C-alpha cells in the first residue's frame, strides 16, 4: 500500500505589510488543504522585519497543490518553492 506523500511549500514574502493580504486570501481559498502552517519572521527590539517565510504542509491532489503554488507565485513579492517527500 502506497503511503500519502508529504507536500511542503516554502513561501517567501517580501514587504509583508504590502503582500500579506493577497497571500492570506490564497491561504483561505485552499484552507481545506492546509494541514500545518508555520510563519517565521525576524524580530528585533524595535520592529518586525519586512520579509517573512511561511511553511505549509499541504494535503490533496497534485493538481490542487500546483494550483496553490501557481497562485502564490503570481503574487508580486512572493516566491513559493515545493518540497515533496514521496513514501513508496
ABEGO torsion letter per residue (X at the ends): XBBBBBBBBBBBBBGAAAAAAAAAAAAAAAAAABABBBBBBBBBAABBBABBBBBBBBBEBAAAAAAAAAAAAABBGBBBBBBBBBBX
